[in-house]
Amino acid sequence: MSSEPLAFPLPPLDSVRVVILAGGKGTRLKPYTTVFPKPLMPIGDMPILEVVLRRLRACGFRKITISVNHLADLIRTFFRDGAALGLDITYCMEDQPLGTAGSLALVDDLTDPFMVLNGDLLTTFDFESAIRHHIGGGAMATIGVFPREVPIDFGVLETGPDRSLVRYVEKPVYRYEVSMGINIFKRDVLRYIPNGRPLNIPDLMMALKHDGQKVMTFLDDCEWLDIGRPDDYEAASVLFGLLVTGASSFSAARCCGRWRETRR
């Protein structure tokens, strides 16, 4: 079930800046990403990042900043200023890797609030409700979360100090809420991000918490494909092909913003 959106005024989505993190080396997808940036890896007949951008455009967002580093020129050349997609795209170039949060200090014209996304998200996440939840809760930061199950293919033993058996669970399934790579921030968060120094979003979130700032989560009843590993990427490519042809329940219209209309 989705986190209940609170009834607070929502800024027009076309005024909210979205920062897309596309500067990583995609090391888990090597060798594909050795000479090709992960955001340009194809899903169906278009790059992952184009799918993300079309989804944002369909939801009403217009102001996009793409944070780039690894093979940045390829990404810039492909998307240019975003006009072909109905977007206003600018770029933030890291001279050195700054982590998932460090590059935010380099972004001009951050709005209040602003949103930060990974550049490889395939999801039907409800961005509008998440932003409303963030504003209504008075949070400095809000993390989009997704329930994941992790099956263990073995019998798991718990033993005592003397190695005697305490508990034996056959092939347990552990359930967690994981970060989706979707984060919403107040602009004031910039005072926690040092200029020119590497900082990752998990460390930023914990720094906020330790300083007494409110960090919330938003759980949405949505679809989410993780494509971090080669097997996951291949599975996502197959599933995405099925949804485009109407053979999957994973909604193409929601994921890509009325797919058949926006890809013309």
GURO-518813 format. One record per residue: z, x, y of N, C-alpha, C in turn; residue in one letter; residue number from 1. Coordinates in Angstrom, 3 decimals, m for minus. Layout:
N
     n.c3     n.c1     n.c2    ca.c3    ca.c1    ca.c2     c.c3     c.c1     c.c2 residuo num
        Z        X        Y        Z        X        Y        Z        X        Y       a NUM
...
***
This chain:
264
     n.c3     n.c1     n.c2    ca.c3    ca.c1    ca.c2     c.c3     c.c1     c.c2 residuo num
    0.000    0.837   m1.190    0.000    0.000    0.000    0.000    0.872    1.239       m   1
   m0.723    0.468    2.250   m0.794    1.247    3.482    0.532    1.201    4.221       s   2
    0.828    2.255    4.982    1.934    2.201    5.924    1.628    1.105    6.927       s   3
    2.613    0.314    7.256    2.378   m0.826    8.125    2.076   m0.368    9.548       e   4
    0.868   m0.645   10.095    0.572   m0.247   11.468    1.405   m1.036   12.462       p   5
    1.952   m0.360   13.448    2.792   m1.014   14.435    1.951   m1.532   15.590       l   6
    2.422   m2.584   16.232    1.646   m3.262   17.271    1.848   m2.566   18.615       a   7
    1.263   m1.396   18.783    1.304   m0.678   20.040   m0.121   m0.483   20.541       f   8
   m0.299   m0.380   21.857   m1.655   m0.209   22.388   m2.327    1.027   21.809       p   9
   m3.588    0.884   21.515   m4.360    1.966   20.929   m5.392    2.439   21.943       l  10
   m5.475    3.745   22.209   m6.521    4.213   23.125   m7.888    3.990   22.501       p  11
   m8.923    3.790   23.315  m10.264    3.665   22.745  m10.576    4.882   21.886       p  12
  m11.080    4.651   20.698  m11.322    5.766   19.789  m12.368    6.734   20.332       l  13
  m13.277    6.231   21.184  m14.273    7.150   21.741  m13.681    8.070   22.800       d  14
  m12.394    7.882   23.125  m11.720    8.783   24.062  m10.795    9.768   23.351       s  15
  m10.636    9.626   22.045   m9.740   10.488   21.266  m10.524   11.684   20.727       v  16
  m10.038   12.886   21.025  m10.732   14.069   20.515  m10.338   14.312   19.064       r  17
  m11.356   14.623   18.259  m11.152   14.972   16.862  m11.547   16.436   16.672       v  18
  m10.613   17.225   16.172  m10.875   18.628   15.876  m11.098   18.756   14.376       v  19
  m12.248   19.300   14.006  m12.588   19.469   12.596  m12.479   20.946   12.242       i  20
  m11.684   21.241   11.238  m11.459   22.623   10.822  m12.552   23.035    9.835       l  21
  m13.446   23.889   10.298  m14.583   24.294    9.476  m14.753   25.805    9.461       a  22
  m13.672   26.536    9.698  m13.772   27.986    9.810  m13.369   28.750    8.570       g  23
  m12.882   28.042    7.542  m12.405   28.725    6.345  m13.540   29.303    5.507       g  24
  m13.173   30.185    4.595  m14.170   30.851    3.746  m14.448   30.094    2.454       k  25
  m13.700   29.022    2.198  m13.943   28.247    0.985  m13.817   29.081   m0.273       g  26
  m12.759   29.899   m0.346  m12.640   30.856   m1.441  m12.557   30.181   m2.809       t  27
  m12.013   28.964   m2.868  m11.907   28.291   m4.170  m13.266   27.826   m4.686       r  28
  m14.266   27.792   m3.806  m15.602   27.366   m4.228  m16.572   28.540   m4.388       l  29
  m16.051   29.750   m4.406  m16.921   30.885   m4.679  m17.462   30.763   m6.105       k  30
  m18.702   31.194   m6.350  m19.568   32.009   m5.489  m20.424   31.204   m4.522       p  31
  m20.356   29.842   m4.564  m21.209   29.035   m3.692  m21.060   29.418   m2.224       y  32
  m19.808   29.668   m1.799  m19.524   29.837   m0.375  m19.600   31.290    0.089       t  33
  m20.088   32.179   m0.748  m20.204   33.579   m0.341  m21.213   33.731    0.798       t  34
  m22.314   33.025    0.707  m23.352   33.124    1.739  m23.628   31.776    2.402       v  35
  m22.782   30.787    2.121  m23.016   29.437    2.617  m21.680   28.823    2.998       f  36
  m21.497   28.334    4.232  m20.205   27.766    4.611  m19.915   26.483    3.838       p  37
  m18.680   26.323    3.432  m18.291   25.153    2.641  m18.680   23.832    3.306       k  38
  m18.517   23.664    4.636  m18.875   22.373    5.247  m20.352   22.016    5.118       p  39
  m21.210   22.989    4.811  m22.638   22.698    4.636  m23.023   22.527    3.171       l  40
  m22.051   22.591    2.272  m22.346   22.324    0.861  m22.835   20.887    0.729       m  41
  m23.902   20.642   m0.037  m24.462   19.294   m0.093  m23.667   18.349   m0.994       p  42
  m23.534   17.129   m0.516  m23.044   16.015   m1.312  m24.145   14.965   m1.250       i  43
  m24.784   14.675   m2.366  m25.983   13.859   m2.294  m27.066   14.667   m1.589       g  44
  m27.658   14.071   m0.556  m28.728   14.779    0.153  m28.332   15.173    1.561       d  45
  m27.019   15.305    1.815  m26.591   15.781    3.132  m25.331   16.629    2.995       m  46
  m25.077   17.514    3.959  m23.887   18.362    3.901  m22.601   17.546    3.979       p  47
  m21.547   18.111    3.391  m20.239   17.447    3.431  m19.848   17.115    4.867       i  48
  m20.003   18.078    5.775  m19.569   17.868    7.151  m20.372   16.769    7.831       l  49
  m21.631   16.610    7.485  m22.402   15.522    8.065  m21.855   14.168    7.614       e  50
  m21.439   14.085    6.358  m20.819   12.857    5.868  m19.564   12.544    6.692       v  51
  m18.749   13.581    6.935  m17.533   13.410    7.731  m17.879   12.924    9.139       v  52
  m18.865   13.545    9.767  m19.235   13.193   11.136  m19.795   11.774   11.218       l  53
  m20.598   11.381   10.253  m21.134   10.020   10.252  m20.016    8.987   10.081       r  54
  m19.059    9.324    9.262  m17.901    8.441    9.078  m17.128    8.278   10.382       r  55
  m16.889    9.381   11.084  m16.173    9.322   12.361  m16.963    8.509   13.385       l  56
  m18.263    8.737   13.427  m19.112    7.985   14.360  m19.046    6.484   14.066       r  57
  m19.071    6.114   12.796  m19.021    4.706   12.431  m17.675    4.072   12.789       a  58
  m16.619    4.892   12.808  m15.289    4.380   13.159  m15.090    4.269   14.671       c  59
  m16.000    4.842   15.458  m15.903    4.721   16.902  m15.590    5.996   17.642       g  60
  m15.381    7.105   16.937  m15.092    8.374   17.601  m16.378    8.982   18.161       f  61
  m16.251    9.722   19.255  m17.406   10.376   19.878  m17.134   11.845   20.196       r  62
  m15.888   12.168   20.617  m15.553   13.523   21.070  m15.120   14.380   19.878       k  63
  m15.960   15.319   19.513  m15.701   16.156   18.344  m15.709   17.623   18.746       i  64
  m14.711   18.365   18.298  m14.717   19.823   18.408  m14.658   20.391   17.001       t  65
  m15.604   21.258   16.653  m15.613   21.890   15.348  m15.110   23.315   15.498       i  66
  m14.018   23.632   14.823  m13.456   24.980   14.853  m14.145   25.811   13.775       s  67
  m14.819   26.879   14.194  m15.657   27.654   13.278  m15.261   29.124   13.283       v  68
  m15.590   29.798   12.185  m15.402   31.245   12.085  m16.369   31.798   11.051       n  69
  m16.114   31.553    9.784  m16.956   32.055    8.695  m18.350   31.429    8.766       h  70
  m19.379   32.264    8.915  m20.778   31.813    8.977  m20.959   30.719   10.040       l  71
  m20.334   30.941   11.183  m20.310   29.938   12.245  m21.699   29.571   12.755       a  72
  m22.607   30.556   12.844  m23.933   30.291   13.414  m24.701   29.258   12.602       d  73
  m24.497   29.238   11.290  m25.189   28.252   10.459  m24.739   26.831   10.794       l  74
  m23.434   26.674   11.009  m22.899   25.345   11.344  m23.371   24.918   12.728       i  75
  m23.318   25.833   13.687  m23.793   25.514   15.043  m25.267   25.135   15.043       r  76
  m26.064   25.888   14.308  m27.501   25.629   14.276  m27.811   24.276   13.657       t  77
  m27.055   23.900   12.661  m27.328   22.647   11.958  m26.969   21.428   12.815       f  78
  m25.791   21.442   13.450  m25.313   20.241   14.146  m25.557   20.264   15.656       f  79
  m25.766   21.438   16.228  m26.035   21.590   17.662  m25.016   20.816   18.491       r  80
  m25.480   19.972   19.428  m24.537   19.269   20.303  m24.159   17.892   19.776       d  81
  m24.620   17.557   18.580  m24.256   16.280   17.969  m25.049   15.078   18.419       g  82
  m25.977   15.257   19.365  m26.703   14.109   19.921  m27.466   13.343   18.841       a  83
  m27.985   14.054   17.838  m28.748   13.388   16.785  m27.882   12.425   15.972       a  84
  m26.570   12.646   16.001  m25.646   11.777   15.271  m24.912   10.819   16.200       l  85
  m25.264   10.823   17.484  m24.570    9.959   18.432  m23.191   10.464   18.798       g  86
  m22.994   11.781   18.716  m21.698   12.389   18.988  m21.816   13.446   20.073       l  87
  m20.684   13.773   20.673  m20.599   14.875   21.634  m19.819   15.994   20.946       d  88
  m20.537   16.990   20.417  m19.910   18.055   19.638  m19.826   19.334   20.457       i  89
  m18.624   19.892   20.517  m18.411   21.225   21.072  m17.838   22.098   19.952       t  90
  m17.763   23.412   20.229  m17.326   24.340   19.199  m16.199   25.226   19.716       y  91
  m15.306   25.562   18.817  m14.214   26.489   19.100  m14.371   27.663   18.146       c  92
  m14.633   28.835   18.700  m14.896   30.015   17.873  m13.665   30.901   17.789       m  93
  m13.204   31.163   16.581  m12.094   32.086   16.360  m12.647   33.504   16.243       e  94
  m12.176   34.418   17.073  m12.575   35.816   16.953  m11.971   36.448   15.707       d  95
  m10.817   35.917   15.313  m10.168   36.328   14.076   m9.576   35.073   13.442       q  96
   m9.410   35.046   12.131   m8.836   33.858   11.496   m7.444   33.542   12.051       p  97
   m7.265   32.318   12.508   m6.007   31.907   13.138   m5.245   30.867   12.336       l  98
   m5.731   30.551   11.138   m5.045   29.541   10.343   m5.442   28.139   10.766       g  99
   m4.920   27.160   10.056   m5.320   25.771   10.293   m4.758   25.186   11.573       t 100
   m3.727   25.789   12.143   m3.164   25.294   13.398   m3.411   26.228   14.568       a 101
   m3.535   27.526   14.308   m3.652   28.501   15.394   m4.842   28.288   16.291       g 102
   m5.949   27.809   15.728   m7.158   27.629   16.540   m7.034   26.482   17.538       s 103
   m6.050   25.605   17.363   m5.895   24.468   18.285   m5.583   24.933   19.701       l 104
   m4.970   26.101   19.832   m4.656   26.635   21.158   m5.918   27.007   21.926       a 105
   m7.050   27.115   21.232   m8.301   27.501   21.873   m9.160   26.308   22.279       l 106
   m8.749   25.110   21.878   m9.589   23.925   22.097   m9.380   23.385   23.501       v 107
  m10.477   23.203   24.226  m10.408   22.619   25.565  m10.320   21.094   25.479       d 108
   m9.686   20.512   26.471   m9.694   19.059   26.663   m9.115   18.285   25.483       d 109
   m8.029   18.780   24.905   m7.350   17.989   23.885   m6.759   16.743   24.522       l 110
   m6.916   15.623   23.851   m6.425   14.347   24.372   m5.024   14.080   23.830       t 111
   m4.433   12.995   24.275   m3.095   12.619   23.832   m3.112   11.155   23.367       d 112
   m3.193   10.923   22.042   m3.108   11.886   20.961   m4.467   12.512   20.645       p 113
   m4.457   13.493   19.734   m5.705   14.011   19.168   m5.532   14.104   17.657       f 114
   m6.656   14.213   16.963   m6.624   14.206   15.500   m7.268   15.485   14.968       m 115
   m6.722   15.999   13.876   m7.230   17.212   13.251   m7.584   16.894   11.802       v 116
   m8.815   17.228   11.410   m9.291   16.942   10.060   m9.829   18.201    9.403       l 117
   m9.677   18.286    8.091  m10.418   19.284    7.336  m11.897   18.908    7.336       n 118
  m12.752   19.925    7.250  m14.192   19.669    7.335  m14.843   19.267    6.040       g 119
  m14.045   18.961    5.011  m14.615   18.624    3.704  m14.032   17.325    3.146       d 120
  m13.686   16.391    4.034  m13.036   15.146    3.613  m14.055   14.095    3.204       l 121
  m13.916   13.573    2.006  m14.657   12.387    1.596  m13.616   11.302    1.358       l 122
  m13.491   10.388    2.297  m12.393    9.432    2.247  m12.734    8.155    3.003       t 123
  m12.053    7.085    2.640  m12.163    5.815    3.362  m10.907    5.567    4.205       t 124
  m10.188    6.621    4.522   m8.939    6.547    5.284   m9.109    5.730    6.563       f 125
   m8.091    4.918    6.883   m8.112    4.064    8.066   m7.558    4.849    9.261       d 126
   m8.446    5.542    9.962   m8.028    6.384   11.083   m7.369    5.567   12.193       f 127
   m7.938    4.406   12.487   m7.413    3.593   13.590   m5.975    3.174   13.337       e 128
   m5.688    2.683   12.134   m4.318    2.269   11.829   m3.368    3.455   11.837       s 129
   m3.851    4.618   11.401   m3.006    5.807   11.403   m2.630    6.214   12.831       a 130
   m3.586    6.158   13.740   m3.294    6.505   15.135   m2.320    5.496   15.741       i 131
   m2.513    4.238   15.431   m1.589    3.211   15.930   m0.175    3.448   15.385       r 132
   m0.083    3.782   14.122    1.206    4.082   13.493    1.862    5.287   14.165       h 133
    1.077    6.295   14.466    1.574    7.505   15.117    2.145    7.190   16.495       h 134
    1.391    6.446   17.292    1.838    6.110   18.646    3.069    5.207   18.594       i 135
    3.015    4.189   17.737    4.131    3.250   17.647    5.417    3.884   17.171       g 136
    5.300    4.914   16.325    6.487    5.570   15.811    7.041    6.641   16.734       g 137
    6.336    6.917   17.830    6.805    7.935   18.767    6.875    9.322   18.156       g 138
    5.925    9.636   17.271    5.960   10.908   16.559    5.257   12.006   17.345       a 139
    5.736   13.228   17.158    5.010   14.382   17.666    3.814   14.671   16.761       m 140
    3.985   14.386   15.461    2.911   14.627   14.498    2.979   13.597   13.385       a 141
    1.818   13.244   12.860    1.729   12.326   11.723    0.766   12.927   10.703       t 142
    1.179   12.905    9.443    0.407   13.489    8.351   m0.141   12.371    7.474       i 143
   m1.458   12.358    7.254   m2.049   11.433    6.299   m1.745   11.900    4.886       g 144
   m1.208   11.000    4.050   m0.812   11.387    2.695   m1.503   10.507    1.661       v 145
   m1.586   11.042    0.457   m2.272   10.354   m0.634   m1.464   10.553   m1.916       f 146
   m1.289    9.514   m2.740   m0.543    9.686   m3.993   m1.403   10.381   m5.045       p 147
   m0.860   11.414   m5.651   m1.579   12.129   m6.709   m0.702   12.230   m7.956       r 148
   m1.337   12.131   m9.104   m0.668   12.334  m10.379   m1.111   13.668  m10.963       e 149
   m0.149   14.417  m11.476   m0.439   15.714  m12.084    0.001   15.657  m13.547       v 150
   m0.933   15.449  m14.466   m0.565   15.401  m15.890   m0.358   16.803  m16.452       p 151
    0.625   16.938  m17.301    0.895   18.187  m18.011    0.498   17.974  m19.470       i 152
   m0.366   18.819  m19.978   m0.925   18.621  m21.320   m0.058   19.213  m22.430       d 153
    1.204   19.436  m22.147    2.104   20.021  m23.134    3.431   19.269  m23.134       f 154
    4.173   19.464  m24.200    5.547   18.976  m24.198    6.398   19.871  m23.314       g 155
    7.131   19.274  m22.370    7.934   20.035  m21.416    9.401   20.004  m21.853       v 156
   10.003   21.180  m21.944   11.381   21.309  m22.407   12.303   21.687  m21.262       l 157
   13.478   21.102  m21.248   14.559   21.547  m20.382   15.653   22.097  m21.291       e 158
   16.126   23.295  m20.976   17.126   23.943  m21.827   18.355   24.322  m21.023       t 159
   19.461   24.461  m21.713   20.708   24.865  m21.092   20.844   26.366  m20.994       g 160
   21.949   26.847  m20.401   22.158   28.292  m20.240   22.143   29.045  m21.561       p 161
   22.532   28.383  m22.649   22.559   29.043  m23.962   21.269   28.812  m24.740       d 162
   20.222   28.313  m24.050   18.908   28.038  m24.632   18.914   26.819  m25.543       r 163
   19.962   25.996  m25.498   19.973   24.767  m26.292   19.145   23.703  m25.585       s 164
   18.552   22.815  m26.363   17.684   21.773  m25.821   18.486   20.728  m25.049       l 165
   18.075   20.442  m23.849   18.671   19.388  m23.033   17.759   18.166  m22.998       v 166
   16.468   18.393  m22.828   15.536   17.273  m22.686   14.155   17.721  m23.165       r 167
   13.447   16.799  m23.780   12.105   17.082  m24.295   11.209   15.919  m23.876       y 168
   10.227   16.213  m23.009    9.318   15.174  m22.513    7.902   15.539  m22.934       v 169
    7.269   14.669  m23.705    5.933   14.937  m24.196    4.886   14.563  m23.155       e 170
    4.102   15.536  m22.732    2.980   15.352  m21.808    3.352   14.456  m20.616       k 171
    4.299   14.909  m19.810    4.716   14.085  m18.668    3.646   14.036  m17.582       p 172
    3.756   13.038  m16.720    2.900   12.915  m15.545    3.802   12.918  m14.317       v 173
    3.602   13.881  m13.440    4.397   13.981  m12.230    3.619   13.358  m11.071       y 174
    4.334   12.642  m10.233    3.706   11.927   m9.120    4.211   12.474   m7.797       r 175
    3.254   12.755   m6.897    3.577   13.334   m5.600    2.784   12.627   m4.511       y 176
    3.243   12.767   m3.276    2.425   12.441   m2.113    1.941   13.762   m1.530       e 177
    0.616   13.901   m1.397    0.048   15.166   m0.940   m0.644   14.976    0.413       v 178
   m0.735   16.060    1.144   m1.442   16.025    2.426   m2.935   15.876    2.183       s 179
   m3.572   14.995    2.944   m5.005   14.752    2.824   m5.839   15.667    3.703       m 180
   m5.192   16.445    4.554   m5.955   17.224    5.533   m6.324   16.396    6.747       g 181
   m5.511   15.364    7.035   m5.689   14.507    8.207   m4.374   14.509    8.973       i 182
   m4.395   14.961   10.217   m3.170   15.075   11.018   m3.418   14.561   12.432       n 183
   m2.432   13.878   12.980   m2.498   13.351   14.341   m1.346   13.971   15.135       i 184
   m1.644   14.426   16.345   m0.647   15.115   17.153   m0.599   14.564   18.568       f 185
    0.603   14.651   19.168    0.698   14.575   20.620    0.174   15.887   21.200       k 186
   m0.329   15.803   22.431   m0.832   17.028   23.058    0.296   18.038   23.290       r 187
    1.538   17.560   23.435    2.680   18.449   23.661    2.898   19.437   22.521       d 188
    2.262   19.194   21.373    2.452   20.096   20.243    1.945   21.506   20.570       v 189
    1.099   21.629   21.577    0.543   22.938   21.923    1.616   23.944   22.304       l 190
    2.764   23.483   22.765    3.806   24.447   23.129    4.434   25.115   21.902       r 191
    4.121   24.607   20.720    4.598   25.217   19.482    3.544   26.118   18.838       y 192
    2.388   26.244   19.485    1.289   27.018   18.913    1.036   28.231   19.798       i 193
    1.400   29.429   19.360    1.220   30.630   20.191   m0.249   31.012   20.294       p 194
   m0.662   31.474   21.467   m2.042   31.914   21.667   m2.335   33.174   20.865       n 195
   m3.459   33.146   20.151   m3.938   34.346   19.484   m3.180   34.779   18.256       g 196
   m2.267   33.940   17.760   m1.496   34.303   16.566   m1.758   33.305   15.457       r 197
   m1.918   33.767   14.213   m2.180   32.848   13.103   m1.018   31.893   12.868       p 198
   m1.373   30.648   12.591   m0.372   29.621   12.288   m1.052   28.542   11.456       l 199
   m0.413   28.140   10.369   m0.948   27.085    9.530   m0.219   25.772    9.770       n 200
   m0.894   24.673    9.494   m0.331   23.351    9.779    0.983   23.102    9.044       i 201
    1.149   23.461    7.755    2.465   23.249    7.138    3.592   23.947    7.886       p 202
    3.349   25.179    8.358    4.373   25.903    9.114    4.635   25.233   10.456       d 203
    3.578   24.713   11.081    3.753   23.991   12.340    4.596   22.740   12.122       l 204
    4.309   21.996   11.079    5.069   20.772   10.804    6.552   21.072   10.587       m 205
    6.838   22.138    9.846    8.243   22.480    9.601    8.922   22.992   10.867       m 206
    8.166   23.697   11.725    8.744   24.138   12.998    9.100   22.939   13.868       a 207
    8.234   21.933   13.881    8.524   20.711   14.628    9.787   20.035   14.094       l 208
    9.870   19.912   12.787   11.028   19.257   12.170   12.325   20.009   12.498       k 209
   12.271   21.330   12.380   13.467   22.126   12.636   13.893   22.064   14.097       h 210
   12.945   21.763   14.987   13.270   21.658   16.404   13.680   20.242   16.796       d 211
   13.789   19.361   15.809   14.232   17.997   16.081   13.127   17.044   16.481       g 212
   11.876   17.467   16.375   10.758   16.582   16.689   10.488   15.633   15.516       q 213
    9.942   14.481   15.837    9.680   13.472   14.806    8.321   13.729   14.163       k 214
    8.338   13.945   12.859    7.117   14.117   12.081    7.055   12.984   11.066       v 215
    6.011   12.167   11.162    5.873   11.001   10.295    4.733   11.211    9.297       m 216
    4.664   10.322    8.317    3.539   10.300    7.387    2.899    8.919    7.424       t 217
    1.637    8.867    7.014    0.915    7.591    6.940    0.223    7.520    5.591       f 218
    0.622    6.535    4.801    0.050    6.323    3.474   m0.904    5.144    3.541       l 219
   m2.165    5.396    3.241   m3.188    4.359    3.317   m3.717    4.057    1.916       d 220
   m4.035    2.795    1.678   m4.641    2.392    0.416   m6.138    2.688    0.502       d 221
   m6.484    3.937    0.289   m7.857    4.378    0.516   m8.347    5.198   m0.663       c 222
   m9.602    5.582   m0.596  m10.177    6.516   m1.556  m10.187    7.905   m0.929       e 223
  m10.050    8.915   m1.793  m10.039   10.301   m1.300  m10.526   11.210   m2.417       w 224
  m11.552   11.979   m2.139  m12.080   12.932   m3.099  m11.721   14.340   m2.661       l 225
  m11.067   15.068   m3.533  m10.729   16.464   m3.279  m11.846   17.333   m3.853       d 226
  m12.422   18.197   m3.038  m13.549   19.007   m3.508  m13.247   20.497   m3.358       i 227
  m11.983   20.865   m3.550  m11.582   22.244   m3.333  m12.015   23.215   m4.408       g 228
  m12.228   22.728   m5.646  m12.601   23.621   m6.744  m13.993   23.263   m7.252       r 229
  m14.677   24.211   m7.917  m16.034   23.911   m8.409  m16.114   22.659   m9.269       p 230
  m15.160   22.454  m10.181  m15.194   21.258  m11.026  m15.037   19.987  m10.190       d 231
  m14.135   20.035   m9.192  m13.929   18.871   m8.321  m15.176   18.600   m7.492       d 232
  m15.802   19.672   m7.006  m17.010   19.520   m6.193  m18.132   18.881   m7.004       y 233
  m18.317   19.341   m8.226  m19.366   18.778   m9.065  m19.082   17.315   m9.387       e 234
  m17.818   16.986   m9.678  m17.461   15.594   m9.958  m17.676   14.722   m8.733       a 235
  m17.323   15.238   m7.548  m17.509   14.478   m6.314  m18.983   14.235   m6.038       a 236
  m19.817   15.237   m6.326  m21.254   15.083   m6.112  m21.811   13.969   m6.987       s 237
  m21.371   13.924   m8.249  m21.829   12.873   m9.156  m21.355   11.509   m8.682       v 238
  m20.064   11.399   m8.334  m19.521   10.118   m7.909  m20.168    9.648   m6.616       l 239
  m20.409   10.593   m5.697  m21.028   10.221   m4.434  m22.451    9.709   m4.660       f 240
  m23.168   10.327   m5.604  m24.494    9.835   m5.941  m24.444    8.427   m6.494       g 241
  m23.421    8.127   m7.281  m23.271    6.784   m7.832  m22.991    5.762   m6.739       l 242
  m22.146    6.150   m5.771  m21.810    5.173   m4.739  m23.008    4.868   m3.843       l 243
  m23.866    5.855   m3.618  m25.032    5.629   m2.776  m25.995    4.651   m3.433       v 244
  m26.080    4.717   m4.764  m26.983    3.810   m5.481  m26.317    2.479   m5.801       t 245
  m25.059    2.323   m5.406  m24.363    1.062   m5.646  m23.768    0.970   m7.030       g 246
  m23.708    2.107   m7.771  m23.213    2.080   m9.137  m21.734    2.394   m9.241       a 247
  m21.070    2.584   m8.110  m19.651    2.913   m8.135  m18.884    1.947   m7.241       s 248
  m17.606    1.735   m7.585  m16.756    0.878   m6.763  m16.251    1.596   m5.522       s 249
  m16.403    2.929   m5.473  m16.032    3.697   m4.288  m17.016    3.326   m3.191       f 250
  m16.522    2.671   m2.153  m17.396    1.984   m1.198  m18.184    2.932   m0.298       s 251
  m19.500    2.932   m0.456  m20.367    3.755    0.399  m20.286    3.310    1.843       a 252
  m20.223    2.007    2.064  m20.189    1.506    3.436  m18.954    1.994    4.170       a 253
  m17.808    2.027    3.490  m16.571    2.478    4.119  m16.552    3.987    4.259       r 254
  m17.015    4.709    3.249  m16.916    6.165    3.265  m17.853    6.795    4.282       c 255
  m19.031    6.266    4.409  m20.033    6.915    5.258  m20.403    6.089    6.469       c 256
  m19.748    4.965    6.671  m20.048    4.159    7.836  m21.364    3.439    7.674       g 257
  m21.370    2.455    6.773  m22.610    1.703    6.527  m23.738    2.675    6.210       r 258
  m23.551    3.396    5.128  m24.386    4.522    4.718  m25.867    4.304    4.956       w 259
  m26.420    3.213    4.462  m27.864    3.057    4.525  m28.356    2.865    5.953       r 260
  m27.461    2.415    6.838  m27.872    2.249    8.244  m27.792    3.572    8.996       e 261
  m26.676    4.286    8.842  m26.449    5.471    9.668  m27.257    6.669    9.211       t 262
  m27.794    6.669    8.009  m28.548    7.834    7.567  m30.007    7.748    7.959       r 263
  m30.433    6.688    8.625  m31.822    6.588    9.040  m32.133    7.576   10.158       r 264
***
